[in-house]
């Protein structure tokens, strides 16, 4: 592994840690009622935050236009019901 690759990997790991720490801080700042509203219990926060980086993927793809716009590659929320 070159020194540049090592630096890039270290930087990515640090950014990932900061993102997880920010999510942890934001969730722990919520009261129990707010947590219940989003369907989690306070004891689940560490597992959710640690598992978050494994499940979050950017589901965006270029729209094909030349404007630089991005659109969801698939819409998970579309159910056909309103």
C-alpha positions in Angstrom: 0.0 0.0 0.0 1.4 3.3 -1.0 1.7 6.2 1.4 -1.0 8.1 -0.5 -3.5 5.2 -0.2 -2.7 5.0 3.5 -3.5 8.7 3.9 -6.7 8.4 1.9 -7.9 5.4 3.9 -7.1 7.1 7.2 -9.0 10.2 6.1 -12.0 8.2 5.1 -12.0 6.3 8.4 -11.8 9.6 10.3 -14.7 11.0 8.3 -16.7 7.8 8.9 -16.0 8.0 12.7 -17.1 11.7 12.8 -20.3 10.9 11.0 -21.2 8.1 13.4 -20.3 10.3 16.4 -22.5 13.1 15.1 -25.4 10.7 14.6 -24.9 9.3 18.1 -24.8 12.8 19.6 -28.0 13.8 17.8 -29.9 10.7 18.8 -28.8 10.8 22.4 -29.9 14.5 22.5 -33.5 13.4 21.7 -35.9 12.7 24.6 -37.5 9.3 25.0 -40.8 10.3 23.4 -39.0 11.6 20.3 -37.0 8.4 20.1 -40.2 6.3 20.4 -41.8 8.4 17.6 -39.1 7.2 15.3 -39.3 3.6 16.6 -36.2 3.2 18.6 -35.3 2.8 22.3 -32.4 4.7 23.9 -30.6 1.4 24.5 -30.6 0.7 20.7 -28.7 3.9 19.8 -25.2 2.5 19.8 -26.1 -0.5 17.7 -28.0 1.6 15.3 -25.2 4.1 14.9 -22.6 1.4 14.5 -24.7 -0.5 12.0 -25.7 2.7 10.1 -22.5 2.8 8.1 -23.1 -0.7 6.8 -26.6 0.0 5.6 -26.5 3.5 4.3 -25.8 3.7 0.6 -26.3 6.7 -1.7 -29.1 5.6 -4.0 -28.5 8.3 -6.6 -27.6 8.1 -10.2 -27.2 10.7 -13.0 -30.5 11.5 -14.7 -28.8 11.4 -18.1 -29.2 15.1 -18.6 -26.3 17.5 -19.0 -27.4 19.7 -16.1 -25.6 17.7 -13.5 -28.8 16.7 -11.8 -29.1 13.6 -9.8 -32.2 11.5 -9.1 -32.9 8.4 -7.0 -32.0 5.2 -8.8 -35.1 3.7 -7.4 -37.8 5.0 -5.1 -38.2 2.8 -2.1 -41.0 4.9 -0.7 -43.2 4.7 -3.8 -46.1 2.4 -3.0 -48.7 3.7 -5.3 -50.8 4.8 -2.3 -51.5 8.4 -1.4 
